[in-house]
Amino acid sequence: MTVISEGRLRPATLIQAAVDLAPLAREYAQQADTSRRIPDALIAAFREAGLFTAMRPAEVGGAAIRFGEFIDIVRHISRGDASAGWVAAFLISHEWLLSRLNAQAQAEIFADGFGLAAAAAAPPGKAEAVDGGYRVTGRWRFASAILHSNWVVVSAGGPATGPLAVVARIGEGTIHDTWHVPGMRGTGSNDFELKDAFIPAHRVVDFVRYSSRENDGAQLFPSYEALQYPMYRVLSLIHGAVAVGTAEAALELYPSIIGNRVRPATGQPLAEEAGNHSAYGEAVQQAQIARLLLDDAVARTERLYARGSENPSLEERARLNLAVTGSGTEALKAVDTLVQNAGASIHRDGHPLDLINRNSQVMRSHAVLDWRYAQSLAGRVLLGQGPGKHLDALY
């Protein structure tokens, strides 16, 4: 496998690496689920494949891949295991997140080559300006990939500061073991806490600017167009990419699951039953719709936020947001269809479809995949009533 030391990697090489890593992710899936973290050997494989260079600018040796290529990488790894795809997605994209910072912060963070960061925004902490920086206190939830990170990006602020993005070393705070859940256990999405921690000024930036198209990194590395995408646009589509990869994995597994089963009441093999033919066809169609919506969301993002483009209208963003949420919800419908027709035996501990089912149940609870809210809000916007209380920067 190509290693990072061989220089800047081509996007096609990184995508092929993700395809090649999917079987390894599947091999480690049960271990990740049991231990509630991705095995170090798989993280090392991601590193050796150069995946952590994918979204770094070319000026610093990164592959500077396009947004759609990143989504392809995430989808392929997720075919092996949703938790592995999720952790890979955030470790890769958070290199891009850190690349949006000022030059001084980046010099410190990337001194050893990779930043490797988690991120958590809620609930926001408190930041008090002091000589040379800020004193930051808070406890943030759902810091995916934090067990494999050197840094964490959190939100904080106060009456005198406004909303801030704070970059802390993991050792400056505490990881709390809170991620006890039925699915996506391997993501290790624990809480992170800072208690009156001093954070130097260069690692604390205005959150609105940092998350916008006018971030510092976009000025430092103008050749990398993806740096001037709004933060929310890149991170939100990870959910759809992981869900689509998970649905594709379920479709791969299903034929072998029913292949050797016989209905006791009739003696007929399940693989010959019309009902299973219909269920599989329905799931394929649902997964295909999900993939089309995912591709549409990527294409819309790349078009709407192309270099030099005007900020898209609310109506354009509404249609993009429907594609983002729809890609994930349609993919999880495909998983549901297969699970409901696969028989009770798949719910035994250790069965790969049981793990996919449990992962799907947790994934659909994420706010990005809250399709009822997404549809209601989009409908409101498309009817000319605006986003209401929803923050414009997050729409």
TIDOZA-331226 format. One line per field, with one value per residue (C-alpha): residue in three letters; x, y, z. Coordinates in steps of 0.1 Angstrom, whole numbers, always signed. Each point is the difference from the previous one (the first is absolute). Example, Ala and Ser with C-alpha at 12.3 -4.5 7.8 and 13.67 -1.06 7.14 Angstrom:
2
type: (ALA, SER)
u: (+123, +14)
v: (-45, +34)
w: (+78, -7)
//
This chain:
395
type: (MET, THR, VAL, ILE, SER, GLU, GLY, ARG, LEU, ARG, PRO, ALA, THR, LEU, ILE, GLN, ALA, ALA, VAL, ASP, LEU, ALA, PRO, LEU, ALA, ARG, GLU, TYR, ALA, GLN, GLN, ALA, ASP, THR, SER, ARG, ARG, ILE, PRO, ASP, ALA, LEU, ILE, ALA, ALA, PHE, ARG, GLU, ALA, GLY, LEU, PHE, THR, ALA, MET, ARG, PRO, ALA, GLU, VAL, GLY, GLY, ALA, ALA, ILE, ARG, PHE, GLY, GLU, PHE, ILE, ASP, ILE, VAL, ARG, HIS, ILE, SER, ARG, GLY, ASP, ALA, SER, ALA, GLY, TRP, VAL, ALA, ALA, PHE, LEU, ILE, SER, HIS, GLU, TRP, LEU, LEU, SER, ARG, LEU, ASN, ALA, GLN, ALA, GLN, ALA, GLU, ILE, PHE, ALA, ASP, GLY, PHE, GLY, LEU, ALA, ALA, ALA, ALA, ALA, ALA, PRO, PRO, GLY, LYS, ALA, GLU, ALA, VAL, ASP, GLY, GLY, TYR, ARG, VAL, THR, GLY, ARG, TRP, ARG, PHE, ALA, SER, ALA, ILE, LEU, HIS, SER, ASN, TRP, VAL, VAL, VAL, SER, ALA, GLY, GLY, PRO, ALA, THR, GLY, PRO, LEU, ALA, VAL, VAL, ALA, ARG, ILE, GLY, GLU, GLY, THR, ILE, HIS, ASP, THR, TRP, HIS, VAL, PRO, GLY, MET, ARG, GLY, THR, GLY, SER, ASN, ASP, PHE, GLU, LEU, LYS, ASP, ALA, PHE, ILE, PRO, ALA, HIS, ARG, VAL, VAL, ASP, PHE, VAL, ARG, TYR, SER, SER, ARG, GLU, ASN, ASP, GLY, ALA, GLN, LEU, PHE, PRO, SER, TYR, GLU, ALA, LEU, GLN, TYR, PRO, MET, TYR, ARG, VAL, LEU, SER, LEU, ILE, HIS, GLY, ALA, VAL, ALA, VAL, GLY, THR, ALA, GLU, ALA, ALA, LEU, GLU, LEU, TYR, PRO, SER, ILE, ILE, GLY, ASN, ARG, VAL, ARG, PRO, ALA, THR, GLY, GLN, PRO, LEU, ALA, GLU, GLU, ALA, GLY, ASN, HIS, SER, ALA, TYR, GLY, GLU, ALA, VAL, GLN, GLN, ALA, GLN, ILE, ALA, ARG, LEU, LEU, LEU, ASP, ASP, ALA, VAL, ALA, ARG, THR, GLU, ARG, LEU, TYR, ALA, ARG, GLY, SER, GLU, ASN, PRO, SER, LEU, GLU, GLU, ARG, ALA, ARG, LEU, ASN, LEU, ALA, VAL, THR, GLY, SER, GLY, THR, GLU, ALA, LEU, LYS, ALA, VAL, ASP, THR, LEU, VAL, GLN, ASN, ALA, GLY, ALA, SER, ILE, HIS, ARG, ASP, GLY, HIS, PRO, LEU, ASP, LEU, ILE, ASN, ARG, ASN, SER, GLN, VAL, MET, ARG, SER, HIS, ALA, VAL, LEU, ASP, TRP, ARG, TYR, ALA, GLN, SER, LEU, ALA, GLY, ARG, VAL, LEU, LEU, GLY, GLN, GLY, PRO, GLY, LYS, HIS, LEU, ASP, ALA, LEU, TYR)
u: (+0, +12, +14, +1, +38, -2, -13, -32, -26, -25, -37, -5, +26, -17, -34, +14, +17, -35, -14, +29, -5, -37, +6, +24, -26, -25, +24, +5, -37, -10, +32, -7, -36, +11, +29, -19, +29, +16, +29, +34, +10, -27, +8, +37, -12, -19, +32, +22, -24, +4, -36, +8, +17, -31, -15, +32, +11, +26, +23, +7, +1, -36, -21, -25, -28, -33, -31, -16, +32, -1, -36, +10, +28, -24, -27, +25, +14, -36, -7, +23, -13, -20, +20, +33, -14, -13, +34, +19, -23, +6, +37, +4, -23, +13, +34, -19, -17, +34, +13, -25, +19, +26, +36, +13, -26, +7, +38, -6, -27, +17, +36, +0, -17, -36, -24, -25, -29, -34, -27, -30, -22, -27, -6, +22, +25, +11, +31, +15, +27, +32, +35, +13, -31, -32, -11, -24, -25, -26, -10, -9, -19, +5, +36, +3, +36, +13, +17, +23, +5, +27, -22, -36, -19, -28, -23, +0, -7, -12, -16, +33, +12, -29, +1, +34, +17, +26, +27, +12, +26, -16, +23, -13, -34, -17, -17, -31, -10, -37, -5, -21, -24, -15, +15, +29, +19, +34, -1, +9, -21, +7, -2, +29, +5, +22, +2, +14, +25, +23, -1, +24, -16, +11, -20, -32, -18, -33, -24, -21, +31, +16, -31, -6, +15, +23, +20, +38, +10, -18, +23, +31, -6, -21, +8, -22, -35, -16, +14, -25, -30, -20, +9, -36, -2, +28, -6, -38, +3, +22, -32, -15, +33, +3, -37, +2, +31, -18, -30, +24, +16, -34, -9, +33, -7, -37, +2, +23, -23, -31, +19, +0, -32, -32, -35, -10, -37, +5, +35, +6, +34, -4, +21, -28, -28, -16, -2, +37, +6, -23, +17, +34, -12, -15, +32, +21, -23, +1, +38, +2, -22, +23, +31, -17, -8, +35, +15, -25, +10, +37, -6, -22, +26, +29, -21, -15, +33, +24, +27, -14, -36, -26, -14, -29, -36, -21, -20, +32, +12, -34, +2, +36, -10, -28, +26, +24, -27, -17, +32, +3, -36, -6, +32, -13, -33, +18, +16, -34, -15, +27, +1, -38, +2, +32, -15, +6, +34, +17, -5, +24, +31, +28, -21, +11, -36, -8, +29, -11, -36, +12, +23, -29, -22, +25, +9, -36, -2, +26, -14, +13, -23, -31, -20, -33, +18, +19, -31, -20, +27, +6, -37, -2, +29, -13, -34, +18, -3, +38, +18, -17, +21, +24, +35, +7, +37, -11, -24)
v: (+0, +35, +18, +37, +2, -5, +36, +16, -27, +2, +0, -32, -17, +11, -11, -34, -2, +5, -28, -23, +9, -8, -38, +8, +23, -28, -24, +23, +11, -23, +8, +37, -5, -20, +22, +33, +13, -6, -24, +18, -24, +14, +37, -9, -14, +33, +19, -23, +3, +38, +7, +27, +20, +0, +33, +19, +27, -9, +27, -20, -34, -9, -16, +29, -23, +13, -2, -28, -21, +4, -13, -30, -9, +1, -20, -27, -5, +0, -30, -18, +15, +31, +9, -3, +22, +25, +3, +1, +27, +23, -6, +8, +30, +14, +3, +23, +17, +7, +13, +28, +15, +28, -7, +0, -25, -23, +2, -14, -25, -15, +0, -38, -5, -7, +19, -28, +18, -6, +27, +8, +30, -6, +12, +30, +7, +33, +20, +29, +22, +1, +12, -20, -20, -14, -20, -26, -21, -24, -36, -10, -31, -24, +6, -27, -14, +17, -33, +3, +38, +23, +31, +9, +30, +13, +30, +25, +37, +26, +35, +17, -25, -13, -35, -15, -31, -13, -25, -19, -28, -32, +2, +34, -16, -32, -27, -14, -35, +7, -18, -30, -5, -29, +10, +19, -10, -1, +38, +6, +32, +9, +33, +24, +25, +30, +16, +35, -10, +26, +0, +24, +26, -15, -31, +20, +14, +17, -28, +17, +9, -34, -19, +23, +3, +28, -21, +6, -33, +9, +31, -20, -27, +15, -29, -24, +9, -22, +22, +28, -23, +8, -24, -13, -10, -24, -16, -5, -22, -25, -15, -8, -15, -23, -10, -7, -22, -18, -7, -13, -24, -13, -7, -19, -22, -7, -27, -22, +5, -14, -24, -30, +6, -19, +9, -28, +2, -6, -14, +26, +18, +37, +9, -13, +19, +29, +20, +0, +9, +30, +10, -1, +19, +27, +3, +3, +28, +18, -2, +12, +30, +7, -1, +23, +25, -3, +7, +29, +15, -2, +16, +27, +8, +2, +22, +23, +6, +1, +26, +34, -10, +22, -15, -22, +10, -14, -20, -16, -9, -15, -24, -8, -7, -23, -20, -2, -13, -21, -19, -13, -7, -19, -21, -10, -9, -26, -14, -2, -18, -27, -4, -5, -28, -17, -21, +1, -18, +32, +16, -24, +17, +0, -2, +27, +11, +3, +25, +19, +1, +14, +25, +12, +6, +23, +18, +9, +18, +26, +35, +1, -30, +15, -2, +13, +32, +3, -4, +24, +27, -4, +2, +32, +15, -11, +15, +34, +2, -2, -22, +14, -5, -23, +16, +12, -11, -36, -1)
w: (+0, -8, +30, +8, -2, -37, -5, -9, -9, -29, +8, -20, +22, +32, -12, -10, +34, +16, -22, +11, +37, +1, +6, +28, +16, -3, +16, +30, +3, +28, +20, -5, +12, +31, +10, -9, -20, -34, +4, -2, -28, -23, +9, -9, -33, -7, +7, -21, -29, +1, +8, +25, -27, -22, +10, +7, -25, -27, +13, +31, -17, +2, -27, -1, -12, -12, +22, -21, +3, +38, +0, -21, +24, +30, -18, -10, +35, +14, -21, +23, +33, +8, +31, -20, -28, +25, +19, -33, -13, +30, +3, -37, -1, +32, -16, -24, +30, +16, -34, +3, +30, +0, -8, +36, +11, -29, +6, +35, -8, -31, +15, +0, -33, +8, +21, +8, +17, +13, +1, +22, +0, +26, +25, -4, +27, +16, -10, +19, -16, +20, -7, -30, -6, +16, +30, -12, +19, -13, -7, -35, -12, -29, -8, -27, -6, +32, +11, -31, +1, +12, -1, +4, -15, +23, +2, +27, +7, +23, +1, -8, -27, -21, -13, -3, -14, +25, -9, +30, +5, +12, +30, +10, +9, +10, -21, +18, -9, -8, -34, +12, -28, -21, -33, -15, +31, -18, -5, +37, -1, +36, +19, +3, +28, +6, +35, +0, -26, -15, -38, -18, -22, -33, +7, +7, -30, -9, -6, -27, -21, +6, -12, -30, -34, +12, +25, +4, -17, -32, -2, +9, -26, -28, -23, +20, -9, +26, +28, -10, +4, +32, +28, +4, -37, +1, +35, -4, -31, +19, +14, -34, -12, +29, -2, -38, +6, +28, -23, -27, +26, +10, -37, -4, +31, -6, -27, +21, +30, -16, -24, +24, +18, -5, +12, +24, -8, -38, -3, -27, -1, +9, -29, -23, +17, -20, +32, +5, -37, +5, +33, -16, -30, +22, +21, -32, -12, +33, +1, -36, +9, +30, -23, -25, +28, +13, -34, -5, +34, -10, -34, +15, +26, -25, -23, +26, +18, -29, +1, -7, +3, +18, +32, -10, +6, +28, -26, -14, +35, +8, -30, +10, +36, -12, -21, +30, +24, -27, -9, +36, +6, -32, +6, +34, -14, -22, +32, +17, -30, +1, +37, +1, -25, +11, +29, +38, -1, -13, +35, +17, +14, -25, -31, -25, -9, +37, +3, -31, +14, +34, -17, -22, +30, +16, -33, -7, +33, -11, -5, -36, -8, +17, -32, +16, +11, -33, -21, +21, -1, -37, -7, +21, -20, -34, +9, +4, +38, +8, +25, +31, +31, -18, -1, -36, +4, +6, -30)
//
